[in-house]
Amino acid sequence: MSHDNSQVYRTTSSRVGKMMIIMLSICLVGGVIFFGMWDYWISQPPPVVAMMAGDSGTAGPAAHTGATIMSSLSFIESSDFRTLAFNALPGEPDNNPTVNMNVGDKVVFDVVNNGRSFHAFGVTSDDEGFGGIITGSEVALASNPLKPGESGTSEFVAGEEGIYYYICTVPGHRDQGMVGKIIVGDVAAPEPVVAVPEPVVAVPEPVVAVPEPVVAVPEPVEFNGVISLPEGSGVPGCDETNSCYIPFNVSVSAGEEITWSNDDSAAHTVTSGTPADGSDGNFDSGLFMAGGTFSVTLDESGEYSYYCMVHPWMTGNITVN
């Protein structure tokens, strides 16, 4: 005789009714809470939706309700590449021209790279650095900048009164002078504080002739195959000691591979030619980032000068035997 040991669970109609009442109560309470916070739900998108939409938490583009202002800007550089500017160098007419506008106005920037270095463009409310670029105001990017001769357009709509800045977004170029003001509304731009020196009565010192220092160009050194772009080479000064590329001057045999290692925190290029004459087409790394490398093999003997198109004071030389 066999027995069925499987368990059978049964319930009653009264128990089902109680469960239905509990579930309905939960739905009602949740609905009351949800609709009670309706103003909150519609005031901003949920975080995940905002992230998918690319909302970083900053205000969206302002509405264009006023005038349209056209502004033509040109990236330019001093002959030694230490001073950068828009339109004209400091002290010359139209240097970094100020844009005055009202809330709701739109300025259309037409920018062109008339220099020999790489540049990019954007508008920010930050009074220093190269971050906080307002969406829609960009022309190229620091990681994909405008090459010499290239151009582009962008727009900036003033959403509120204040002082904004148009800058070159390549790191370091703002500090070298590529920055202009956008004044929105009746806002006074801060005047620079200029210290007035006390009058000094000069006592003539005896004149002693001091010979000019002689900067020797280092001879080609024994080469281990790698040239370093050291930390800090993206700031003017390394050219005074020929330490923008280390070693600065190397000698190799025809067919020997040469590798450059970007040990700096900034992006650089290794471009054959000179800053004054531009690229000669023998080799060009393009923009490569911190930690990157670039290699080339030169089969013909001769002298090969090269430089960085982002930081043209960086120069080096290769002798191929």
C-alpha positions as CSV (number, residue, x, y, z in Angstrom):
1,M,0.0,0.0,0.0
2,S,1.5,3.3,-1.1
3,H,1.1,6.7,0.5
4,D,1.3,10.1,-1.2
5,N,3.6,12.1,1.1
6,S,3.6,15.4,-1.0
7,Q,2.3,18.4,0.8
8,V,-0.7,20.3,-0.5
9,Y,-1.2,23.9,0.6
10,R,-4.7,25.3,0.7
11,T,-6.1,28.7,1.6
12,T,-9.4,30.1,2.3
13,S,-11.4,32.8,0.5
14,S,-11.2,35.0,3.7
15,R,-7.4,34.8,3.7
16,V,-7.2,35.7,0.0
17,G,-9.5,38.7,0.7
18,K,-7.2,39.9,3.4
19,M,-4.1,39.6,1.1
20,M,-5.9,41.7,-1.5
21,I,-6.8,44.4,1.0
22,I,-3.1,44.6,2.2
23,M,-1.8,44.8,-1.4
24,L,-4.4,47.5,-2.3
25,S,-3.4,49.5,0.8
26,I,0.3,49.4,-0.1
27,C,-0.6,50.7,-3.6
28,L,-2.8,53.5,-2.3
29,V,-0.1,54.6,0.2
30,G,2.6,54.6,-2.5
31,G,0.4,56.5,-4.8
32,V,-0.3,59.2,-2.2
33,I,3.5,59.6,-1.5
34,F,4.3,59.7,-5.2
35,F,1.8,62.3,-6.2
36,G,2.4,64.3,-3.0
37,M,6.0,64.8,-4.3
38,W,4.9,65.5,-7.9
39,D,6.6,69.0,-7.9
40,Y,9.9,67.3,-7.0
41,W,9.7,64.7,-9.7
42,I,9.1,67.2,-12.4
43,S,11.5,69.8,-11.2
44,Q,14.6,67.8,-12.3
45,P,15.4,64.5,-14.1
46,P,16.3,61.5,-12.1
47,P,20.1,61.1,-11.7
48,V,20.4,58.2,-14.1
49,V,18.3,60.0,-16.8
50,A,20.4,63.1,-16.3
51,M,23.6,61.1,-16.7
52,M,22.3,59.5,-19.9
53,A,21.4,62.9,-21.3
54,G,24.8,64.3,-20.5
55,D,23.6,66.7,-17.8
56,S,26.6,67.4,-15.6
57,G,24.5,69.5,-13.1
58,T,25.2,72.9,-14.8
59,A,22.5,75.0,-16.3
60,G,21.4,74.2,-19.8
61,P,21.9,76.6,-22.8
62,A,20.3,80.0,-22.3
63,A,17.5,81.2,-24.6
64,H,18.5,83.6,-27.4
65,T,16.0,86.5,-27.0
66,G,18.2,89.5,-27.9
67,A,20.7,90.7,-30.4
68,T,23.3,88.6,-32.4
69,I,26.9,89.8,-32.1
70,M,29.6,88.7,-34.5
71,S,33.2,88.4,-33.2
72,S,36.2,87.4,-35.4
73,L,39.2,86.1,-33.4
74,S,42.6,85.0,-34.6
75,F,45.1,82.9,-32.6
76,I,48.5,84.6,-32.8
77,E,51.9,84.1,-31.2
78,S,55.0,86.2,-30.5
79,S,58.1,85.4,-32.5
80,D,59.6,83.5,-29.5
81,F,56.2,81.8,-28.8
82,R,56.2,82.9,-25.1
83,T,53.3,85.3,-25.5
84,L,50.0,84.2,-27.0
85,A,47.0,86.3,-27.8
86,F,43.9,86.8,-29.8
87,N,44.0,89.3,-32.8
88,A,47.1,91.3,-31.6
89,L,49.9,91.1,-29.1
90,P,49.7,93.0,-25.8
91,G,50.1,96.7,-26.3
92,E,48.8,96.6,-29.8
93,P,45.2,97.6,-31.0
94,D,42.5,94.9,-30.8
95,N,44.5,92.7,-28.4
96,N,42.1,90.2,-26.8
97,P,39.0,92.4,-27.5
98,T,36.3,92.6,-24.9
99,V,32.8,91.6,-25.9
100,N,30.0,93.5,-24.3
101,M,26.5,92.1,-24.4
102,N,23.2,91.8,-22.5
103,V,21.3,88.9,-21.1
104,G,19.7,87.0,-24.0
105,D,22.1,88.2,-26.6
106,K,24.1,85.7,-28.6
107,V,27.7,86.1,-29.7
108,V,29.0,84.1,-32.7
109,F,32.7,83.5,-32.6
110,D,34.5,83.0,-35.9
111,V,38.0,81.8,-34.9
112,V,41.0,81.0,-37.1
113,N,44.4,79.6,-36.1
114,N,46.9,82.0,-37.7
115,G,49.7,80.8,-35.5
116,R,52.2,77.9,-35.9
117,S,51.1,76.1,-32.7
118,F,48.0,74.0,-32.0
119,H,45.0,75.8,-30.4
120,A,41.4,75.2,-29.3
121,F,38.6,77.6,-28.1
122,G,35.9,77.9,-25.5
123,V,34.0,80.2,-23.1
124,T,34.1,79.7,-19.4
125,S,33.0,81.6,-16.2
126,D,36.1,80.4,-14.4
127,D,38.6,83.2,-13.9
128,E,41.6,80.8,-14.2
129,G,42.4,77.5,-15.7
130,F,41.0,75.8,-18.7
131,G,38.0,74.0,-17.3
132,G,34.3,74.8,-17.0
133,I,33.8,75.3,-20.8
134,I,30.2,76.1,-21.6
135,T,28.5,73.6,-23.9
136,G,28.2,75.0,-27.5
137,S,31.0,77.5,-27.1
138,E,33.8,75.0,-28.1
139,V,35.9,75.1,-31.3
140,A,38.0,71.9,-31.4
141,L,39.3,70.3,-28.2
142,A,42.7,70.3,-26.4
143,S,42.9,66.6,-27.4
144,N,42.0,67.4,-31.0
145,P,43.0,71.0,-31.5
146,L,43.0,73.3,-34.5
147,K,46.1,73.0,-36.6
148,P,47.7,76.1,-38.2
149,G,45.4,77.5,-40.8
150,E,42.3,75.7,-39.5
151,S,39.2,77.6,-38.3
152,G,35.7,77.1,-36.8
153,T,32.7,78.8,-35.3
154,S,30.8,78.6,-32.0
155,E,28.1,80.4,-30.1
156,F,27.6,81.7,-26.6
157,V,24.2,82.9,-25.3
158,A,24.3,85.0,-22.2
159,G,22.0,83.5,-19.6
160,E,22.7,85.9,-16.7
161,E,24.8,88.9,-15.9
162,G,28.4,88.5,-15.1
163,I,31.9,88.2,-16.5
164,Y,32.9,85.3,-18.7
165,Y,36.1,84.6,-20.5
166,Y,36.9,83.2,-24.0
167,I,40.2,81.3,-23.9
168,C,42.4,78.9,-25.7
169,T,41.6,75.6,-24.0
170,V,45.0,74.0,-24.6
171,P,46.6,73.7,-21.1
172,G,49.0,76.6,-20.5
173,H,47.9,78.8,-23.4
174,R,45.5,80.9,-21.3
175,D,48.4,81.6,-18.8
176,Q,50.5,82.8,-21.8
177,G,47.9,85.4,-22.8
178,M,45.1,83.7,-24.8
179,V,42.2,85.1,-22.8
180,G,39.6,87.8,-23.3
181,K,36.6,89.1,-21.4
182,I,32.8,88.8,-22.1
183,I,30.9,91.3,-20.0
184,V,27.2,90.5,-19.7
185,G,25.0,93.4,-18.5
186,D,26.0,96.3,-16.4
187,V,28.8,94.6,-14.6
188,A,32.1,96.4,-14.0
189,A,35.2,94.4,-14.9
190,P,37.7,94.3,-12.0
191,E,40.5,96.7,-12.5
192,P,44.0,95.4,-12.0
193,V,45.7,96.6,-8.8
194,V,48.8,98.5,-9.8
195,A,51.3,99.3,-7.0
196,V,52.8,102.8,-7.2
197,P,56.5,102.6,-6.3
198,E,58.1,105.0,-4.0
199,P,60.5,107.5,-5.7
200,V,64.0,106.1,-5.6
201,V,67.1,108.2,-5.8
202,A,69.5,106.4,-7.9
203,V,73.1,106.3,-6.8
204,P,75.3,105.5,-9.8
205,E,77.2,102.3,-9.4
206,P,80.6,101.9,-11.0
207,V,80.3,100.4,-14.4
208,V,81.8,96.9,-14.6
209,A,81.7,95.1,-18.0
210,V,80.2,91.7,-17.5
211,P,80.7,89.3,-20.4
212,E,77.6,87.8,-21.9
213,P,77.1,84.2,-20.9
214,V,77.8,81.7,-23.7
215,V,75.3,79.0,-24.0
216,A,77.0,76.0,-25.6
217,V,75.0,73.7,-27.8
218,P,75.6,70.2,-26.5
219,E,77.4,67.9,-28.8
220,P,75.6,64.7,-29.9
221,V,75.7,62.2,-27.0
222,E,75.7,58.4,-26.9
223,F,72.2,57.5,-27.6
224,N,70.3,54.6,-25.9
225,G,67.3,54.8,-28.3
226,V,64.9,56.9,-26.3
227,I,64.4,60.7,-26.1
228,S,62.4,62.0,-23.1
229,L,59.9,64.8,-23.1
230,P,60.4,65.6,-19.4
231,E,57.9,66.9,-16.8
232,G,57.5,70.7,-17.2
233,S,58.6,70.9,-20.8
234,G,55.2,72.4,-21.7
235,V,56.2,75.6,-19.8
236,P,58.7,78.0,-21.3
237,G,62.2,77.8,-19.8
238,C,63.5,74.4,-20.7
239,D,64.7,75.9,-24.0
240,E,67.2,78.0,-22.1
241,T,69.1,74.9,-21.0
242,N,68.2,72.7,-24.1
243,S,66.3,70.4,-21.8
244,C,62.9,70.3,-23.6
245,Y,63.9,67.0,-25.2
246,I,66.5,64.9,-23.3
247,P,68.9,64.4,-24.9
248,F,68.6,67.5,-27.0
249,N,71.1,66.5,-29.7
250,V,71.7,62.9,-30.6
251,S,73.7,61.0,-33.3
252,V,72.3,57.8,-34.8
253,S,73.2,55.5,-37.7
254,A,71.0,55.4,-40.7
255,G,68.1,52.9,-40.2
256,E,68.4,53.1,-36.4
257,E,65.0,53.4,-34.6
258,I,64.5,56.6,-32.5
259,T,61.7,56.7,-29.9
260,W,60.3,59.7,-28.0
261,S,58.6,59.2,-24.6
262,N,56.2,61.8,-23.3
263,D,57.1,61.9,-19.6
264,D,55.3,65.2,-19.2
265,S,51.7,65.7,-18.0
266,A,50.8,67.7,-21.2
267,A,50.3,66.5,-24.7
268,H,53.0,67.2,-27.2
269,T,54.1,66.5,-30.8
270,V,57.4,65.6,-32.4
271,T,57.4,67.4,-35.8
272,S,60.4,67.6,-38.1
273,G,61.3,71.2,-39.1
274,T,61.6,74.4,-37.1
275,P,59.0,76.7,-35.4
276,A,60.0,79.5,-37.8
277,D,59.6,77.6,-41.0
278,G,57.0,74.9,-39.9
279,S,57.0,71.2,-40.7
280,D,59.2,70.0,-43.5
281,G,57.3,66.7,-43.8
282,N,60.0,64.2,-42.8
283,F,58.1,63.0,-39.7
284,D,55.3,64.1,-37.5
285,S,54.0,62.2,-34.4
286,G,50.7,64.2,-34.3
287,L,49.4,64.9,-30.8
288,F,50.4,62.2,-28.3
289,M,49.4,62.3,-24.6
290,A,51.2,61.8,-21.4
291,G,52.7,58.3,-21.2
292,G,52.7,57.9,-25.0
293,T,55.5,57.2,-27.3
294,F,56.4,57.8,-30.9
295,S,59.1,56.1,-33.0
296,V,60.7,56.8,-36.4
297,T,63.5,55.3,-38.5
298,L,65.6,57.7,-40.7
299,D,67.3,56.0,-43.6
300,E,69.1,59.1,-45.1
301,S,72.1,60.8,-43.5
302,G,71.9,64.4,-42.5
303,E,70.7,66.8,-39.9
304,Y,67.0,66.7,-38.8
305,S,65.7,69.5,-36.6
306,Y,62.3,69.0,-34.9
307,Y,60.0,70.8,-32.5
308,C,56.6,70.6,-30.7
309,M,53.7,72.2,-32.5
310,V,51.9,72.8,-29.2
311,H,54.8,74.3,-27.4
312,P,57.2,75.6,-30.2
313,W,60.0,76.6,-27.8
314,M,60.6,72.8,-27.5
315,T,63.3,72.0,-30.1
316,G,65.7,69.2,-30.7
317,N,68.1,67.8,-33.3
318,I,69.1,64.5,-34.8
319,T,72.3,63.7,-36.7
320,V,72.0,60.7,-39.0
321,N,75.3,59.1,-40.1
